[in-house]
Amino acid sequence: MADLGIASLQQRLEQFAAAREWKPFHTPKNLAMALMVEAGELAEIFQWLTPEQSAAVMSDPEKAFRVQDEIADVLAYLLQLASACGVDVLAALADKIERNELRFPPSPDTG
């Protein structure tokens, strides 16, 4: 099985784009726009579903495949955008979580 680490996946995505001579098109602007398109395709699957239907979407094999596929597309473009911008996604996320923990402390009721 292939290495599933973030850096390895980013390298595979870069190699994939380079082999197809797509690198000139993978600018931060274009990657951000592609990310939004893919996020929209993911949202479309859930559009107009009730909360109960959306919670059960993964029980339908066809819809589950579509959700998984669109999440993969979103993540692929996000990782490529992070590479293009020089952002360490894991460090950025850890920093964001830390800031949110300070910004939004737990309510006294939930500890």
MOPAC internal coordinates of N, CA, C and O (Angstrom, degrees):
PM7 1SCF
backbone

  N    0.0000 0     0.00 0     0.00 0    0    0    0
  C    1.4636 1     0.00 0     0.00 0    1    0    0
  C    1.5231 1   109.07 1     0.00 0    2    1    0
  O    1.2310 1   120.96 1   -36.37 1    3    2    1
  N    1.2982 1   115.77 1   143.63 1    3    2    1
  C    1.4608 1   121.92 1  -179.68 1    5    3    2
  C    1.5287 1   110.73 1   -69.30 1    6    5    3
  O    1.2310 1   121.45 1   -25.37 1    7    6    5
  N    1.3350 1   114.83 1   154.63 1    7    6    5
  C    1.4657 1   120.77 1   175.81 1    9    7    6
  C    1.5258 1   108.44 1   -64.37 1   10    9    7
  O    1.2310 1   120.56 1   -51.28 1   11   10    9
  N    1.3185 1   116.53 1   128.72 1   11   10    9
  C    1.4603 1   120.97 1  -178.04 1   13   11   10
  C    1.5202 1   112.69 1  -103.82 1   14   13   11
  O    1.2310 1   119.80 1  -162.55 1   15   14   13
  N    1.3327 1   117.98 1    17.45 1   15   14   13
  C    1.4515 1   120.17 1   176.48 1   17   15   14
  C    1.5260 1   111.04 1   -71.22 1   18   17   15
  O    1.2310 1   121.01 1   -24.32 1   19   18   17
  N    1.3225 1   115.67 1   155.68 1   19   18   17
  C    1.4657 1   121.59 1  -178.58 1   21   19   18
  C    1.5264 1   111.02 1   -56.14 1   22   21   19
  O    1.2310 1   119.83 1   130.01 1   23   22   21
  N    1.3325 1   117.92 1   -49.99 1   23   22   21
  C    1.4649 1   121.26 1  -177.44 1   25   23   22
  C    1.5253 1   111.28 1   -61.40 1   26   25   23
  O    1.2310 1   120.67 1   139.81 1   27   26   25
  N    1.3176 1   116.32 1   -40.19 1   27   26   25
  C    1.4619 1   120.36 1   179.48 1   29   27   26
  C    1.5282 1   111.15 1   -65.65 1   30   29   27
  O    1.2310 1   120.52 1   137.52 1   31   30   29
  N    1.3129 1   116.61 1   -42.48 1   31   30   29
  C    1.4610 1   120.53 1   178.50 1   33   31   30
  C    1.5295 1   110.86 1   -65.25 1   34   33   31
  O    1.2310 1   120.48 1   139.85 1   35   34   33
  N    1.3296 1   116.69 1   -40.15 1   35   34   33
  C    1.4661 1   119.47 1   177.67 1   37   35   34
  C    1.5325 1   110.23 1   -62.89 1   38   37   35
  O    1.2310 1   120.52 1   139.41 1   39   38   37
  N    1.3195 1   116.61 1   -40.59 1   39   38   37
  C    1.4626 1   120.44 1   178.69 1   41   39   38
  C    1.5341 1   110.71 1   -64.22 1   42   41   39
  O    1.2310 1   120.08 1   137.81 1   43   42   41
  N    1.3128 1   117.45 1   -42.19 1   43   42   41
  C    1.4690 1   120.56 1   177.47 1   45   43   42
  C    1.5262 1   110.98 1   -62.20 1   46   45   43
  O    1.2310 1   120.22 1   138.39 1   47   46   45
  N    1.3259 1   117.18 1   -41.61 1   47   46   45
  C    1.4590 1   120.39 1   178.30 1   49   47   46
  C    1.5245 1   111.04 1   -63.87 1   50   49   47
  O    1.2310 1   120.55 1   138.95 1   51   50   49
  N    1.3353 1   116.56 1   -41.05 1   51   50   49
  C    1.4682 1   120.44 1   177.88 1   53   51   50
  C    1.5205 1   110.77 1   -64.11 1   54   53   51
  O    1.2310 1   120.00 1   137.60 1   55   54   53
  N    1.3186 1   117.61 1   -42.40 1   55   54   53
  C    1.4661 1   121.41 1   178.85 1   57   55   54
  C    1.5223 1   110.87 1   -65.15 1   58   57   55
  O    1.2310 1   120.54 1   139.45 1   59   58   57
  N    1.3149 1   116.57 1   -40.55 1   59   58   57
  C    1.4609 1   121.65 1   178.24 1   61   59   58
  C    1.5313 1   110.40 1   -59.26 1   62   61   59
  O    1.2310 1   120.73 1   131.77 1   63   62   61
  N    1.3388 1   116.20 1   -48.23 1   63   62   61
  C    1.4677 1   120.89 1  -179.94 1   65   63   62
  C    1.5272 1   111.05 1   -66.21 1   66   65   63
  O    1.2310 1   120.18 1   138.43 1   67   66   65
  N    1.3131 1   117.26 1   -41.57 1   67   66   65
  C    1.4605 1   120.99 1  -178.99 1   69   67   66
  C    1.5264 1   111.25 1   -63.73 1   70   69   67
  O    1.2310 1   120.14 1   138.95 1   71   70   69
  N    1.3205 1   117.33 1   -41.05 1   71   70   69
  C    1.4634 1   121.38 1  -179.32 1   73   71   70
  C    1.5286 1   112.10 1   -64.01 1   74   73   71
  O    1.2310 1   120.53 1   157.45 1   75   74   73
  N    1.3172 1   116.59 1   -22.55 1   75   74   73
  C    1.4693 1   121.72 1   179.86 1   77   75   74
  C    1.5164 1   112.63 1  -104.55 1   78   77   75
  O    1.2310 1   121.50 1  -174.15 1   79   78   77
  N    1.3335 1   114.74 1     5.85 1   79   78   77
  C    1.4716 1   122.27 1  -179.66 1   81   79   78
  C    1.5222 1   112.14 1    58.67 1   82   81   79
  O    1.2310 1   120.71 1  -141.04 1   83   82   81
  N    1.3255 1   116.25 1    38.96 1   83   82   81
  C    1.4598 1   122.03 1   179.23 1   85   83   82
  C    1.5188 1   112.46 1   -94.41 1   86   85   83
  O    1.2310 1   119.79 1   168.76 1   87   86   85
  N    1.3166 1   118.00 1   -11.24 1   87   86   85
  C    1.4666 1   121.34 1  -174.38 1   89   87   86
  C    1.5351 1   113.23 1   -51.11 1   90   89   87
  O    1.2310 1   119.11 1   138.60 1   91   90   89
  N    1.3494 1   119.30 1   -41.40 1   91   90   89
  C    1.4779 1   118.11 1   179.60 1   93   91   90
  C    1.5403 1   113.51 1   -60.14 1   94   93   91
  O    1.2310 1   120.48 1   157.25 1   95   94   93
  N    1.3096 1   116.68 1   -22.75 1   95   94   93
  C    1.4628 1   120.78 1  -178.39 1   97   95   94
  C    1.5289 1   112.15 1   -92.07 1   98   97   95
  O    1.2310 1   120.56 1   168.96 1   99   98   97
  N    1.3279 1   116.53 1   -11.04 1   99   98   97
  C    1.4605 1   120.33 1  -177.09 1  101   99   98
  C    1.5234 1   111.49 1   -90.56 1  102  101   99
  O    1.2310 1   121.81 1  -120.43 1  103  102  101
  N    1.3211 1   114.13 1    59.57 1  103  102  101
  C    1.4581 1   121.46 1   175.50 1  105  103  102
  C    1.5311 1   108.50 1   -83.27 1  106  105  103
  O    1.2310 1   119.96 1   -21.00 1  107  106  105
  N    1.3164 1   117.69 1   159.00 1  107  106  105
  C    1.4716 1   118.19 1   177.46 1  109  107  106
  C    1.5320 1   112.79 1   -53.24 1  110  109  107
  O    1.2310 1   120.02 1   138.03 1  111  110  109
  N    1.3214 1   117.57 1   -41.97 1  111  110  109
  C    1.4686 1   120.57 1  -179.97 1  113  111  110
  C    1.5263 1   111.09 1   -61.53 1  114  113  111
  O    1.2310 1   120.23 1   130.65 1  115  114  113
  N    1.3146 1   117.17 1   -49.35 1  115  114  113
  C    1.4674 1   120.36 1  -178.25 1  117  115  114
  C    1.5256 1   111.80 1   -65.62 1  118  117  115
  O    1.2310 1   120.58 1   140.66 1  119  118  117
  N    1.3260 1   116.49 1   -39.34 1  119  118  117
  C    1.4559 1   119.46 1   179.30 1  121  119  118
  C    1.5264 1   111.26 1   -67.36 1  122  121  119
  O    1.2310 1   120.22 1   140.97 1  123  122  121
  N    1.3281 1   117.18 1   -39.03 1  123  122  121
  C    1.4703 1   120.40 1   177.14 1  125  123  122
  C    1.5266 1   110.52 1   -63.83 1  126  125  123
  O    1.2310 1   120.48 1   139.31 1  127  126  125
  N    1.3153 1   116.69 1   -40.69 1  127  126  125
  C    1.4675 1   119.93 1   178.69 1  129  127  126
  C    1.5275 1   110.80 1   -66.23 1  130  129  127
  O    1.2310 1   119.99 1   137.30 1  131  130  129
  N    1.3371 1   117.63 1   -42.70 1  131  130  129
  C    1.4603 1   121.09 1   178.68 1  133  131  130
  C    1.5265 1   110.42 1   -63.65 1  134  133  131
  O    1.2310 1   120.62 1   141.98 1  135  134  133
  N    1.3250 1   116.43 1   -38.02 1  135  134  133
  C    1.4619 1   121.05 1   177.28 1  137  135  134
  C    1.5292 1   110.46 1   -59.98 1  138  137  135
  O    1.2310 1   120.57 1   136.76 1  139  138  137
  N    1.3175 1   116.51 1   -43.24 1  139  138  137
  C    1.4666 1   120.35 1   179.66 1  141  139  138
  C    1.5287 1   111.36 1   -65.35 1  142  141  139
  O    1.2310 1   120.21 1   141.01 1  143  142  141
  N    1.3123 1   117.21 1   -38.99 1  143  142  141
  C    1.4708 1   120.71 1   177.89 1  145  143  142
  C    1.5253 1   109.88 1   -61.09 1  146  145  143
  O    1.2310 1   120.79 1   131.96 1  147  146  145
  N    1.3242 1   116.09 1   -48.04 1  147  146  145
  C    1.4636 1   119.89 1  -178.89 1  149  147  146
  C    1.5243 1   111.36 1   -65.77 1  150  149  147
  O    1.2310 1   119.95 1   141.66 1  151  150  149
  N    1.3331 1   117.71 1   -38.34 1  151  150  149
  C    1.4650 1   120.31 1   176.42 1  153  151  150
  C    1.5269 1   109.98 1   -62.54 1  154  153  151
  O    1.2310 1   120.48 1   142.77 1  155  154  153
  N    1.3255 1   116.68 1   -37.23 1  155  154  153
  C    1.4583 1   120.67 1   176.60 1  157  155  154
  C    1.5238 1   112.05 1   -64.29 1  158  157  155
  O    1.2310 1   120.74 1   140.63 1  159  158  157
  N    1.3374 1   116.18 1   -39.37 1  159  158  157
  C    1.4609 1   119.58 1   177.49 1  161  159  158
  C    1.5291 1   111.11 1   -65.50 1  162  161  159
  O    1.2310 1   120.34 1   144.32 1  163  162  161
  N    1.3178 1   116.95 1   -35.68 1  163  162  161
  C    1.4573 1   120.85 1   175.58 1  165  163  162
  C    1.5264 1   110.21 1   -66.08 1  166  165  163
  O    1.2310 1   120.34 1   134.41 1  167  166  165
  N    1.3195 1   116.95 1   -45.59 1  167  166  165
  C    1.4649 1   121.31 1  -179.93 1  169  167  166
  C    1.5229 1   111.36 1   -62.63 1  170  169  167
  O    1.2310 1   120.57 1   145.86 1  171  170  169
  N    1.3224 1   116.51 1   -34.14 1  171  170  169
  C    1.4613 1   120.77 1  -178.94 1  173  171  170
  C    1.5318 1   112.17 1   -59.50 1  174  173  171
  O    1.2310 1   120.37 1   146.47 1  175  174  173
  N    1.3168 1   116.90 1   -33.53 1  175  174  173
  C    1.4657 1   120.73 1   179.15 1  177  175  174
  C    1.5284 1   110.58 1   -61.04 1  178  177  175
  O    1.2310 1   120.76 1   143.55 1  179  178  177
  N    1.3231 1   116.16 1   -36.45 1  179  178  177
  C    1.4639 1   121.51 1  -175.64 1  181  179  178
  C    1.5316 1   113.31 1   -94.09 1  182  181  179
  O    1.2310 1   120.71 1   169.95 1  183  182  181
  N    1.3184 1   116.25 1   -10.05 1  183  182  181
  C    1.4654 1   120.07 1  -176.70 1  185  183  182
  C    1.5206 1   109.67 1   -57.70 1  186  185  183
  O    1.2310 1   120.77 1   -47.26 1  187  186  185
  N    1.2935 1   116.14 1   132.74 1  187  186  185
  C    1.4632 1   126.30 1   175.40 1  189  187  186
  C    1.5216 1   113.85 1    72.78 1  190  189  187
  O    1.2310 1   119.25 1  -176.68 1  191  190  189
  N    1.3359 1   119.04 1     3.32 1  191  190  189
  C    1.4600 1   119.35 1   175.15 1  193  191  190
  C    1.5223 1   109.51 1   -79.91 1  194  193  191
  O    1.2310 1   120.93 1   -31.42 1  195  194  193
  N    1.3132 1   115.82 1   148.58 1  195  194  193
  C    1.4571 1   119.67 1   172.71 1  197  195  194
  C    1.5283 1   107.92 1   -71.44 1  198  197  195
  O    1.2310 1   119.73 1   -15.83 1  199  198  197
  N    1.3324 1   118.12 1   164.17 1  199  198  197
  C    1.4663 1   118.93 1   175.67 1  201  199  198
  C    1.5351 1   112.27 1   -55.18 1  202  201  199
  O    1.2310 1   120.50 1   140.92 1  203  202  201
  N    1.3220 1   116.66 1   -39.08 1  203  202  201
  C    1.4584 1   120.60 1   180.00 1  205  203  202
  C    1.5296 1   111.11 1   -66.77 1  206  205  203
  O    1.2310 1   120.49 1   136.72 1  207  206  205
  N    1.3185 1   116.66 1   -43.28 1  207  206  205
  C    1.4657 1   120.24 1   178.58 1  209  207  206
  C    1.5242 1   110.97 1   -64.24 1  210  209  207
  O    1.2310 1   120.43 1   139.39 1  211  210  209
  N    1.3271 1   116.78 1   -40.61 1  211  210  209
  C    1.4667 1   119.02 1  -179.25 1  213  211  210
  C    1.5269 1   111.09 1   -67.25 1  214  213  211
  O    1.2310 1   120.21 1   145.69 1  215  214  213
  N    1.3315 1   117.21 1   -34.31 1  215  214  213
  C    1.4605 1   120.69 1   178.20 1  217  215  214
  C    1.5236 1   111.66 1   -68.71 1  218  217  215
  O    1.2310 1   120.32 1   154.66 1  219  218  217
  N    1.3309 1   117.00 1   -25.34 1  219  218  217
  C    1.4623 1   121.78 1  -177.28 1  221  219  218
  C    1.5221 1   113.07 1   -99.55 1  222  221  219
  O    1.2310 1   119.87 1  -175.24 1  223  222  221
  N    1.3217 1   117.85 1     4.76 1  223  222  221
  C    1.4630 1   120.06 1  -172.97 1  225  223  222
  C    1.5284 1   112.81 1   -59.07 1  226  225  223
  O    1.2310 1   119.66 1   148.59 1  227  226  225
  N    1.3181 1   118.26 1   -31.41 1  227  226  225
  C    1.4652 1   120.61 1  -177.54 1  229  227  226
  C    1.5286 1   112.81 1   -75.58 1  230  229  227
  O    1.2310 1   119.89 1   172.02 1  231  230  229
  N    1.3305 1   117.82 1    -7.98 1  231  230  229
  C    1.4635 1   120.22 1   177.10 1  233  231  230
  C    1.5281 1   111.89 1   -80.76 1  234  233  231
  O    1.2310 1   120.11 1   167.19 1  235  234  233
  N    1.3152 1   117.39 1   -12.81 1  235  234  233
  C    1.4688 1   122.74 1   175.98 1  237  235  234
  C    1.5327 1   107.16 1   -96.44 1  238  237  235
  O    1.2310 1   119.39 1   -67.34 1  239  238  237
  N    1.3362 1   118.76 1   112.66 1  239  238  237
  C    1.4687 1   120.81 1  -174.78 1  241  239  238
  C    1.5320 1   114.65 1   -54.81 1  242  241  239
  O    1.2310 1   120.01 1   140.81 1  243  242  241
  N    1.3176 1   117.59 1   -39.19 1  243  242  241
  C    1.4677 1   120.20 1  -179.97 1  245  243  242
  C    1.5279 1   111.17 1   -67.38 1  246  245  243
  O    1.2310 1   120.71 1   134.43 1  247  246  245
  N    1.3190 1   116.25 1   -45.57 1  247  246  245
  C    1.4671 1   119.84 1   178.54 1  249  247  246
  C    1.5219 1   110.73 1   -68.18 1  250  249  247
  O    1.2310 1   120.39 1   141.63 1  251  250  249
  N    1.3185 1   116.85 1   -38.37 1  251  250  249
  C    1.4689 1   120.60 1   178.36 1  253  251  250
  C    1.5245 1   110.40 1   -60.40 1  254  253  251
  O    1.2310 1   120.26 1   138.11 1  255  254  253
  N    1.3140 1   117.11 1   -41.89 1  255  254  253
  C    1.4667 1   120.52 1   177.84 1  257  255  254
  C    1.5212 1   110.44 1   -62.42 1  258  257  255
  O    1.2310 1   120.56 1   135.69 1  259  258  257
  N    1.3371 1   116.54 1   -44.31 1  259  258  257
  C    1.4672 1   120.02 1   179.76 1  261  259  258
  C    1.5168 1   111.26 1   -62.63 1  262  261  259
  O    1.2310 1   119.90 1   137.00 1  263  262  261
  N    1.3399 1   117.79 1   -43.00 1  263  262  261
  C    1.4651 1   121.13 1   178.74 1  265  263  262
  C    1.5275 1   109.62 1   -60.91 1  266  265  263
  O    1.2310 1   120.54 1   130.78 1  267  266  265
  N    1.3138 1   116.57 1   -49.22 1  267  266  265
  C    1.4628 1   120.99 1  -179.58 1  269  267  266
  C    1.5216 1   111.01 1   -59.76 1  270  269  267
  O    1.2310 1   120.36 1   136.80 1  271  270  269
  N    1.3130 1   116.92 1   -43.20 1  271  270  269
  C    1.4630 1   121.85 1  -179.05 1  273  271  270
  C    1.5259 1   111.45 1   -64.14 1  274  273  271
  O    1.2310 1   120.36 1   136.31 1  275  274  273
  N    1.3287 1   116.92 1   -43.69 1  275  274  273
  C    1.4682 1   120.00 1  -179.47 1  277  275  274
  C    1.5255 1   111.21 1   -71.13 1  278  277  275
  O    1.2310 1   119.89 1   143.65 1  279  278  277
  N    1.3278 1   117.81 1   -36.35 1  279  278  277
  C    1.4704 1   119.72 1   175.41 1  281  279  278
  C    1.5249 1   109.07 1   -61.92 1  282  281  279
  O    1.2310 1   120.11 1   139.02 1  283  282  281
  N    1.3265 1   117.40 1   -40.98 1  283  282  281
  C    1.4667 1   120.74 1   177.80 1  285  283  282
  C    1.5257 1   110.74 1   -61.96 1  286  285  283
  O    1.2310 1   119.87 1   138.01 1  287  286  285
  N    1.3224 1   117.85 1   -41.99 1  287  286  285
  C    1.4666 1   120.95 1   177.94 1  289  287  286
  C    1.5239 1   111.07 1   -62.25 1  290  289  287
  O    1.2310 1   120.46 1   134.88 1  291  290  289
  N    1.3372 1   116.72 1   -45.12 1  291  290  289
  C    1.4689 1   121.01 1   179.59 1  293  291  290
  C    1.5268 1   109.80 1   -60.57 1  294  293  291
  O    1.2310 1   120.63 1   133.44 1  295  294  293
  N    1.3261 1   116.40 1   -46.56 1  295  294  293
  C    1.4574 1   120.14 1  -178.95 1  297  295  294
  C    1.5268 1   111.32 1   -65.26 1  298  297  295
  O    1.2310 1   120.20 1   140.21 1  299  298  297
  N    1.3187 1   117.23 1   -39.79 1  299  298  297
  C    1.4677 1   120.43 1   179.43 1  301  299  298
  C    1.5270 1   110.31 1   -60.06 1  302  301  299
  O    1.2310 1   120.19 1   132.09 1  303  302  301
  N    1.3220 1   117.25 1   -47.91 1  303  302  301
  C    1.4651 1   119.16 1   179.97 1  305  303  302
  C    1.5216 1   111.71 1   -68.64 1  306  305  303
  O    1.2310 1   119.98 1   144.48 1  307  306  305
  N    1.3215 1   117.64 1   -35.52 1  307  306  305
  C    1.4626 1   120.35 1   177.60 1  309  307  306
  C    1.5252 1   110.37 1   -63.46 1  310  309  307
  O    1.2310 1   120.23 1   135.67 1  311  310  309
  N    1.3338 1   117.17 1   -44.33 1  311  310  309
  C    1.4620 1   120.22 1   178.86 1  313  311  310
  C    1.5235 1   111.76 1   -65.37 1  314  313  311
  O    1.2310 1   120.32 1   141.96 1  315  314  313
  N    1.3173 1   117.00 1   -38.04 1  315  314  313
  C    1.4646 1   120.10 1   177.70 1  317  315  314
  C    1.5249 1   111.05 1   -67.57 1  318  317  315
  O    1.2310 1   120.36 1   140.72 1  319  318  317
  N    1.3228 1   116.91 1   -39.28 1  319  318  317
  C    1.4632 1   121.15 1   177.30 1  321  319  318
  C    1.5266 1   110.04 1   -64.03 1  322  321  319
  O    1.2310 1   120.64 1   136.23 1  323  322  321
  N    1.3162 1   116.39 1   -43.77 1  323  322  321
  C    1.4622 1   120.23 1   178.15 1  325  323  322
  C    1.5239 1   110.49 1   -60.15 1  326  325  323
  O    1.2310 1   119.97 1   136.85 1  327  326  325
  N    1.3142 1   117.66 1   -43.15 1  327  326  325
  C    1.4694 1   121.02 1   177.82 1  329  327  326
  C    1.5237 1   110.59 1   -61.33 1  330  329  327
  O    1.2310 1   120.64 1   133.84 1  331  330  329
  N    1.3215 1   116.39 1   -46.16 1  331  330  329
  C    1.4655 1   120.84 1  -178.12 1  333  331  330
  C    1.5276 1   111.76 1   -62.60 1  334  333  331
  O    1.2310 1   120.72 1   149.86 1  335  334  333
  N    1.3241 1   116.23 1   -30.14 1  335  334  333
  C    1.4672 1   121.09 1  -178.71 1  337  335  334
  C    1.5250 1   113.13 1   -97.32 1  338  337  335
  O    1.2310 1   120.21 1   176.78 1  339  338  337
  N    1.3172 1   117.21 1    -3.22 1  339  338  337
  C    1.4562 1   120.31 1  -179.58 1  341  339  338
  C    1.5136 1   113.80 1    71.37 1  342  341  339
  O    1.2310 1   120.34 1  -147.55 1  343  342  341
  N    1.3260 1   116.96 1    32.45 1  343  342  341
  C    1.4668 1   121.83 1  -178.55 1  345  343  342
  C    1.5280 1   109.42 1  -100.15 1  346  345  343
  O    1.2310 1   120.76 1   -51.19 1  347  346  345
  N    1.3221 1   116.15 1   128.81 1  347  346  345
  C    1.4626 1   122.18 1   171.99 1  349  347  346
  C    1.5211 1   106.01 1   -83.17 1  350  349  347
  O    1.2310 1   120.51 1   -73.33 1  351  350  349
  N    1.3281 1   116.62 1   106.67 1  351  350  349
  C    1.4631 1   119.88 1  -171.73 1  353  351  350
  C    1.5240 1   112.82 1   -64.24 1  354  353  351
  O    1.2310 1   119.86 1   143.21 1  355  354  353
  N    1.3176 1   117.87 1   -36.79 1  355  354  353
  C    1.4622 1   119.22 1  -179.58 1  357  355  354
  C    1.5230 1   111.61 1   -69.46 1  358  357  355
  O    1.2310 1   120.30 1   139.00 1  359  358  357
  N    1.3221 1   117.04 1   -41.00 1  359  358  357
  C    1.4653 1   120.39 1   177.36 1  361  359  358
  C    1.5278 1   110.39 1   -66.53 1  362  361  359
  O    1.2310 1   120.80 1   138.98 1  363  362  361
  N    1.3369 1   116.08 1   -41.02 1  363  362  361
  C    1.4669 1   119.63 1   179.22 1  365  363  362
  C    1.5221 1   110.90 1   -62.27 1  366  365  363
  O    1.2310 1   120.50 1   137.95 1  367  366  365
  N    1.3248 1   116.66 1   -42.05 1  367  366  365
  C    1.4604 1   120.14 1   179.71 1  369  367  366
  C    1.5291 1   111.09 1   -67.33 1  370  369  367
  O    1.2310 1   120.43 1   136.82 1  371  370  369
  N    1.3209 1   116.79 1   -43.18 1  371  370  369
  C    1.4696 1   119.85 1   178.64 1  373  371  370
  C    1.5230 1   110.65 1   -60.24 1  374  373  371
  O    1.2310 1   120.28 1   137.18 1  375  374  373
  N    1.3307 1   117.07 1   -42.82 1  375  374  373
  C    1.4651 1   121.18 1   177.97 1  377  375  374
  C    1.5275 1   111.20 1   -62.89 1  378  377  375
  O    1.2310 1   120.66 1   137.92 1  379  378  377
  N    1.3280 1   116.34 1   -42.08 1  379  378  377
  C    1.4634 1   120.87 1  -178.97 1  381  379  378
  C    1.5284 1   111.04 1   -65.16 1  382  381  379
  O    1.2310 1   120.50 1   136.98 1  383  382  381
  N    1.3263 1   116.64 1   -43.02 1  383  382  381
  C    1.4606 1   120.08 1   178.12 1  385  383  382
  C    1.5206 1   110.23 1   -60.60 1  386  385  383
  O    1.2310 1   120.82 1   136.54 1  387  386  385
  N    1.3231 1   116.04 1   -43.46 1  387  386  385
  C    1.4694 1   119.97 1   179.53 1  389  387  386
  C    1.5304 1   111.06 1   -61.29 1  390  389  387
  O    1.2310 1   120.32 1   135.22 1  391  390  389
  N    1.3331 1   116.99 1   -44.78 1  391  390  389
  C    1.4728 1   119.68 1   178.41 1  393  391  390
  C    1.5235 1   110.89 1   -63.27 1  394  393  391
  O    1.2310 1   120.44 1   139.85 1  395  394  393
  N    1.3409 1   116.77 1   -40.15 1  395  394  393
  C    1.4659 1   119.92 1   179.86 1  397  395  394
  C    1.5232 1   111.86 1   -67.42 1  398  397  395
  O    1.2310 1   120.13 1   145.46 1  399  398  397
  N    1.3342 1   117.36 1   -34.54 1  399  398  397
  C    1.4619 1   119.94 1   177.30 1  401  399  398
  C    1.5256 1   110.79 1   -63.57 1  402  401  399
  O    1.2310 1   120.72 1   143.72 1  403  402  401
  N    1.3203 1   116.22 1   -36.28 1  403  402  401
  C    1.4688 1   119.77 1   177.13 1  405  403  402
  C    1.5200 1   111.38 1   -75.28 1  406  405  403
  O    1.2310 1   120.93 1   141.22 1  407  406  405
  N    1.3026 1   115.82 1   -38.78 1  407  406  405
  C    1.4654 1   121.24 1  -176.97 1  409  407  406
  C    1.5285 1   112.15 1   -72.74 1  410  409  407
  O    1.2310 1   120.33 1   145.02 1  411  410  409
  N    1.3228 1   116.97 1   -34.98 1  411  410  409
  C    1.4586 1   122.18 1  -176.72 1  413  411  410
  C    1.5239 1   109.75 1  -124.27 1  414  413  411
  O    1.2310 1   119.73 1  -102.92 1  415  414  413
  N    1.3169 1   118.12 1    77.08 1  415  414  413
  C    1.4730 1   119.59 1   179.36 1  417  415  414
  C    1.5258 1   110.02 1   -65.88 1  418  417  415
  O    1.2310 1   121.13 1   -26.10 1  419  418  417
  N    1.3284 1   115.44 1   153.90 1  419  418  417
  C    1.4781 1   117.86 1   178.54 1  421  419  418
  C    1.5215 1   110.52 1   -64.01 1  422  421  419
  O    1.2310 1   121.60 1   -29.48 1  423  422  421
  N    1.3173 1   114.54 1   150.52 1  423  422  421
  C    1.4689 1   118.22 1   178.02 1  425  423  422
  C    1.5289 1   107.94 1   -69.76 1  426  425  423
  O    1.2310 1   120.37 1   -29.46 1  427  426  425
  N    1.3090 1   116.91 1   150.54 1  427  426  425
  C    1.4783 1   120.06 1  -179.98 1  429  427  426
  C    1.5312 1   112.62 1   -57.91 1  430  429  427
  O    1.2310 1   120.23 1   153.72 1  431  430  429
  N    1.3342 1   117.16 1   -26.28 1  431  430  429
  C    1.4558 1   121.14 1  -178.21 1  433  431  430
  C    1.5235 1   112.27 1   -70.58 1  434  433  431
  O    1.2310 1   120.10 1   148.02 1  435  434  433
  N    1.3475 1   117.42 1   -31.98 1  435  434  433
  C    1.4668 1   120.42 1  -174.27 1  437  435  434
  C    1.5174 1   112.92 1  -102.74 1  438  437  435
  O    1.2310 1   119.50 1   173.29 1  439  438  437
  N    1.3093 1   118.57 1    -6.71 1  439  438  437
  C    1.4452 1   122.45 1   175.69 1  441  439  438
  C    1.4525 1   111.97 1    79.35 1  442  441  439
  O    1.2310 1   120.10 1   180.00 1  443  442  441

